[in-house]
Amino acid sequence: MKFSGNVGYCVSQEGTGDREGIWEDVVVERHYYGDVLQNTQRWEQGMDILDDAKLTNKISIMADSVLFEHFSTLKYVEWMGARWKVTSIEVLRPRLILTLGGVYNGPTPGSSSGS
């Protein structure tokens, strides 16, 4: 199965105006292509009434120099209509193998990181 979607990672940026001199992590998205290596979904019983959906999917993407520079700050992958947490990364140049976990609910481009 082929993959095409956005990948979110953090970069440090200095604030402007009254936040000048304060560095914050800002989420950036870029579009990448690759292959779905494993497509598995499971449900975990949590504290909620409904069980939580978890993925243990692996996606292999063709990474460029920008993504290799920021792979340690990868946060999520947009796939099948949702943002999924990146839980582990395997570096196999020119590819990155991303393992996905639960739904990502953190900051996205245009939102505040809370830092």
Secondary structure by P-SEA (a helix, b strand, c coil): ccccccccbbbbbbbccccccbbbbbbbbbbbbbbbcbbbbbbbbccccbbbbbbcbbbbbbcccccccccccccccccccbbbbbccccccccbbbbbbccccccccccccccc
